[in-house]
Amino acid sequence: MHKKISIIIPTFNEAANIENAIASTQPNTNVELIVVDGGSQDDTVNIAQSLSVKVITSLPGRAMQMNAGAMAATGDILLFLHADTRLPAGFDHMVRSALKQPQTVAGAFALRIDADDWTLRWVEKGVNWRSHFWQMPYGDQAIFLSTEVFQKIGKFPELPIMEDFELIRRLKRISKITIIPVPVITSARRWLKKGVLQTTLLNQMVITAYFLGISPERIRCWYRQEKLEKF
């Protein structure tokens, strides 16, 4: 019997993307889908429910939403899928095979960005090089691991940003992270909104700031260009 995979999709106003994300999970073998909504004000929840997907709600925040989804999951394997990302055909077989590899504790996919801009091909190369040689995939690469390991390492740290980065750092201390060479396809919206170069530089600044001990709340405000609340 194939191990059951629980796909957890955190959402917040993702009506434009959620149907494609869900569609990319079909067909599959022994897979459950859980959409965890953080208070969408658009049709995200209605669309997901119309597709017969289990929908639960949680406080907003990707880490809290993914942890809530993991608690509701019944699968042996957890796969965390961003709402603007699509899985490749046959993902379920790839995931199970990857986790059977010796010393593999978790995995993710290579990345392809859904736009024709040639500069994004260089971003993809950088992401895939980092993932392969440093074993540092990020959340938009559909991170997966066994439920047992997820519970053992203490779930996603409930940070306002960098929760995927910290989870992977914890996993690397245990054993190997396998990168499936077949890519997921993710939306180009955040690169196109701010510009490819600016987004790439901002991402590196965020990582550097995190390593320097700057609070995740302050980093999140920089990243989203919000004002930090003063209490």
N, C-alpha and C positions, 0 to 999 in steps of 0.2 A: 504493500500500500504506500502510495506517495505521501510524504509528509505534507501537512496542510500549511499553506502560506497565507498569512493575513496581511493584506495590503492596507496601509493606513495613509489616508490622504487628508492633511490638515487644510482647511479652507477658510478664506475670509474674502468675500466679494469676488468669487472666481466663476461667475456665471458664464463668462466668455470662454473658459478653458475646461471646466470640470467634465463636460460631456466627452471631449476628446481624450482626456486622461483616463476616464472610466472605460471608454471604448478600446483603448490600447491594452487593457487587461484581458480582452477576449480574443480568441477562445483560451481556456485554461483548464488545468486539471487540479481539482481539490484546492481551490483558492476562495477566500472570503474577502470582501471589500468593506472597509469601514471609513466613511467620511466623517471627520471631526470638525464641526463648524464652530468658529470663534465669534459668531454674532453677525453673520453676513446680512446686509440690508438689500441685497439684490436677490435674484432667483436661484442662487447656488443650491440651497437646500431643496427647493421644489424640483429642480432638474435632477439632482441625485436621487431623490425619492421616486421620481417618475421612472427611473432606470432600475428600480427595485434594489437599490443599494442601501445598506444599513447606515443610518445617519444618527450621530450623537452630537451633543453640544458640550462645550467646555468654555472655561474662561479663555479670552484671546491670548495668543502667544504661541508660536509654533512648538516650542518645547512642551508646554503644558498640554497642548492639543495632541501631540504625538504620544505623550505618556498616557493620556486618557484613552486614546485609541488602543494602545498596547494593553491596557488593563481590560478593555472590553473584548480583546481578540481571543480567539480560541485556537489559533494555529500554533504549529511547532516552530514556524519561521515567521519573523516579522520583516516586512519590506515597507520602507517609508518613502512615499511618492509625493513629490510636490505637485500641486494642482495644475501647474503649467508645463508639466513634463509628461512625455509619452513613453511607455515601455516598448521594447522591441518584440516582435513575434517570437514565441517560444521562450519568453523570459522565465517561465516557471521551471522548465527543464534546466535552463542555464543556472538558475539560482540553486536548485537542489544539487546539481553536479558540483558547483563551486564549493558549497559547504561540505561536500564529501572529501575534498582534497586534504591531504595530510597537513596538519598544523594550521588549518584555516579557521579563523575565529569569526570572520565577517567578510563582506564583499560589497562591491558596487559596480556600476557600469561605466564604460567610457562615455564621453559627452559629445553630443553634436548640437549646435545652436541653430535654431530654425530661422535662418536669414541668409541671403546671398552675399552679404558684405564680406569682401576678401579678408578684411582685418580680423573677422571673427574666426577664420580658419586658423590664424595664429593663436588666438585665445584658446581654441580647442586643442591645438598642439601643446600649448603650455599646461593646460589642465590635465591632459592625458599623460604627459611626461611626468608631472608632479605625482599623479595618482599611481603610476606604474613604479617609479623609482623611489618615491618617498612613502608610498602607501598612505596617501593623505587625500582620499576622495572627500568631496563636500556633499551637502544634502541634495543638491540638484542632480546627483548621479545615482539616486535611488539606492541608498544604503540598506543592506539587509544583513540579518544575523539571526541566530536561534533565539527563541523566547527565553530559554534557560540562561544564555549568556547575557542577554539584555537585563534580566532581573539580577544577575550576579554582579554586574558592573554598576548597578544603581540607576538605570534608566538614563534619559536625557537630563543633564543638569538644567534646571529651570532658569536659564539665563535669557535676557532680552535679545541677545545676539550671540553668535559663535557656539551655539549648543551642539551643532553637528561637528564642528572642529574639536570641541572638548570630548565628545563621545568617541571620536576616532582616536584621539590621543590615548584615551583609556584602553581602547581595544588593542592598540599597537603594543601596549605593555604586556598584554596576554600572549598574543601570537600574531600570525600573518593575516593580512587583509588582501583578499584576491580581487583583482580588477578584471571583469569580463570585458573582452575587447569589443564586443558589439555595443554600440552606443544607445543610450536613451536620447530622445530629442527634446530639448527644452526651449522654451520661448526666448526670443531675443529681446524682449521688452525692456529689461533693466539695462542692457548694454546700449540699446538704441535711444532710450530716454535721456541718459546722461552723456552718451558718447562712449565709444569702445575704449579709447585711451583713458579717459577720466574714470570710467568704471573700474578698469583694471588697476589703475594706480590707487584708487580708493580702497579696493579690496586688499591690496598689499599694505596700505596704511592701517587698515582695521586689524589685520593680523599682527603687525608690528606693535600697535598700541596694546593689543591684548597681551602679548608677550611682556610688554613693559609694565604690566600691572594696572593699566587704566581701567576703570570700572566698565563692565559691559553696558550699563545704562548710559554712560556718557558716550561710549563708542556708538551705540545704537542711534543716539541723537545726531552725532556727526554723520553717520551713514545715511540717515533719513532727512538730514538737514532740518532737524527740529530744534526748538529751544529746550534746554534742560530746565525742568521745573525746580524751583528753589523752595524749600520748605522752611 
